[in-house]
């Protein structure tokens, strides 16, 4: 076993040194980007099946990595695995949001994800989601669409609606529950 560890040490040492330099040196971070971006981009393209979305998610992955790199501690996790974890979390969020958009805006008859607007679960009739959404008050529709279709955060939605963030947060929760109840009845 000591031979394996010794053989691995030189391979790990350059990455560790580069990572340490990248904490303060943007050129070193650029080297990390050049080394890992092509593989992460390929992964994101396969996950999203959309080149533009994959490129956006790649940029976000490395922006988050750059922001977090001063606090990154490998604890046995290779840098590449950490980058893939960030990319995976972003891709999962993107996929969930796409499900919501399809559920709300596809023509009736196309497969949709009825409960994706609520909790991301099993596929169902997209028409049911749109019909249920139409039964909600204008205030409920506005908060759900701003938060889950337009992807505004609580503070941004609060600015748009002219409400305090806490009110937007509670309205979002109540509107989601009302939508869920309407969907369960359909």
N, C-alpha and C positions, 0 to 999 in steps of 0.2 A: 503493500500500500504506500509506503513512503515515496516510491518511485513515481506513482501516479500523482501524488500531491506535488512533488517537486516538478514534474513535467507540466502540471497545470499552472504552477505559480508564475512562470514567465508570461504565459498568455493572459493571466489575470492582472499582472502587474502593470502592463501598459494601459489597460482600461481603467484601473484604479488611479493611475497617475493622471490620465486624461480627465477623468471625472473630477479629481481634486483640482486640477487647473481650471476646469470649466466653471467651478464655483465663483471664480473672479475674472476669468479671461473669456471674453465672448468668442475669440478665435478658436479656443479649445472647444467651446460649445458648438461652433460651426463644424468642427471636425467630427463631433458626435453626430450632428445632423447629417453630414455627408455619408457617414458610415452606416447609419441606420434608416434614414428616410426612405430609400428605395424599397426596402423590405416592408416597412410599415405601410407605405403607400400601396403596395401590392395587396397587402392584407386588407386594408380599408376598402380598396376597390372590390375585392371579392365579397366583403361583408355588405357593402352598400349597393353594389352593382350600378354605381353612378360615379363616373370619373370626377365630375365637379364636386360632388359631396365628399368624395374621398380626399380630394386636394384640400378642401376646407377643413376636414377633420384632421388631416395631417398637420396643417398649420396650427390648429388648436392643440393638438397633441404636443407639439414642440413648444408652443407658448406656455402650456401648463408645466411641461418639464423644465423649461427655463426658469419659471417662477419658483418651482419646488426644488430645484437642484441644490440650493444652499442647505436644504434640510434633508436631502436624500441620504439614507444610510443603507448600504446594500444588504447587510445582514444575510449574506449568501445568495441574494437575488441578483442576477446579472442585470446590467444596465438595459440591455435589449429587452429582457422580460418586463422590466419596469415600464419601458416605453410601450410595449405591447399591452400592458395592463391599462395604461392611460388611454390608448387607442381603443381598446375593447370597451371601456366604460363609455367613451364618447360615441362609438358606433352603436352600442346598445340603446343609448338615449336617442340617437338619430332614428334608429329603426322604430322605436316606440312612437316617436312624433310622426313619422311617415304613416304609421297605422292609423293614428288619429285623423290625419288629413284625409287619407283615403276613405275612412269611415264616414267622414262628414261631407265629402265633396264628390265621391264617385256617383255615377248615375245609378238609379234604382235597378236592381237586378244583378249588378256586379257583386262579386264576393267582397265583403267588408269585415271589419273587426268591430262589431257592435260594442263589446265591452272594453275595447282598447281605449275608448274615450274616458272610461272610468278606471280600469285597472289593468289593461293590457292582456286580458285573457282570451278565451276562445273566439274564433271567427264566427260571424253571423251576418245578417242582412244589413247592408249599409243604409238602405231606405229606412229601416227602423230607427237607426241613430238619428238621421235627419228629421224624421217625423217627431221623435221624442224631443230633440233639440228645439224644434218649432213650437212645441207645447210649453216650453219654458218661458218665463217672463223675459222681456227685453234685457233687463239687468243681468239675469242669469246667463242669457246667450252671450252678452257682451263680455262678461268676465271669463267664461269658458273659452270663447274664441280668442280673446286676447292672450290668455295664459297658455292654451294648448295648441292653438293653430298658429297664431302669430308669434308664439314663444317669448312673450314678454315676461320678465320676472315680476315679482310682487310690486316692487317699487315703481317699475316702468308702467305697469298696469294701473297702479294707483295714480300716477301722474296723468295718464290718459283719461281716467274716469273721474279725476278730481276728488278722490277719496283718500282717507288715511290708509297706509299699508295694512294695518290690522283688519280694517273693514274689508279690504280686497281679499285678504287671506281667509277670513271667515265666510265671505260670500262665495269664494271659490269652493270651499269645502261643502257648503250647503247646496250650491248648484250642482256639484258632482253627485251628491247624494240624491238630489231630485232627479237628475238624469238617469242615474242607476236604477232608481225605483220605477221610472217610466219604462226603461228598457226591460226590466224584469217582468213587467206586466204585459209587454208586447209579445 
